[in-house]
């Protein structure tokens, strides 16, 4: 059984990536898990590398 919190977090993450990549959420949902993990890793690396304001 999927926890409602997990589901809403997953949906939120899918929407977040779809906005960043300028694609529909369906495109993100169709990614293989390994590709989705790579996308997360690239975003994390980008966020960590940003200079402080």
C-alpha positions in Angstrom: 0.0 0.0 0.0 1.3 3.5 -0.9 1.3 6.1 1.8 -0.6 9.3 0.8 2.4 11.3 2.0 4.7 9.3 -0.3 2.3 9.6 -3.2 2.0 13.4 -2.8 5.8 13.7 -2.5 6.3 11.7 -5.7 3.7 13.7 -7.6 5.3 16.9 -6.3 8.7 15.7 -7.4 7.4 14.7 -10.9 5.8 18.1 -11.3 9.0 19.9 -10.1 11.2 18.1 -12.7 8.6 18.5 -15.4 8.7 22.3 -14.9 12.5 22.4 -14.7 12.8 20.4 -17.9 9.9 22.1 -19.6 8.2 18.8 -20.4 4.9 17.3 -19.4 4.8 15.2 -16.2 4.1 12.2 -18.5 7.6 12.4 -19.9 9.1 12.3 -16.4 6.9 9.4 -15.4 8.1 7.5 -18.4 11.7 7.7 -17.4 13.5 4.5 -16.3 14.3 4.5 -12.6 18.0 4.7 -13.4 17.5 7.8 -15.6 15.3 9.4 -12.9 18.0 8.8 -10.3 20.6 10.4 -12.7 18.2 13.4 -13.1 18.0 13.8 -9.3 21.8 13.5 -9.0 22.4 16.2 -11.6 19.9 18.5 -9.9 21.6 17.9 -6.5 25.1 18.6 -8.0 23.7 21.8 -9.6 22.2 23.0 -6.3 25.4 22.3 -4.3 27.6 24.0 -6.8 25.6 27.3 -6.8 27.5 30.2 -5.2 26.1 31.7 -2.1 24.3 35.1 -2.5 
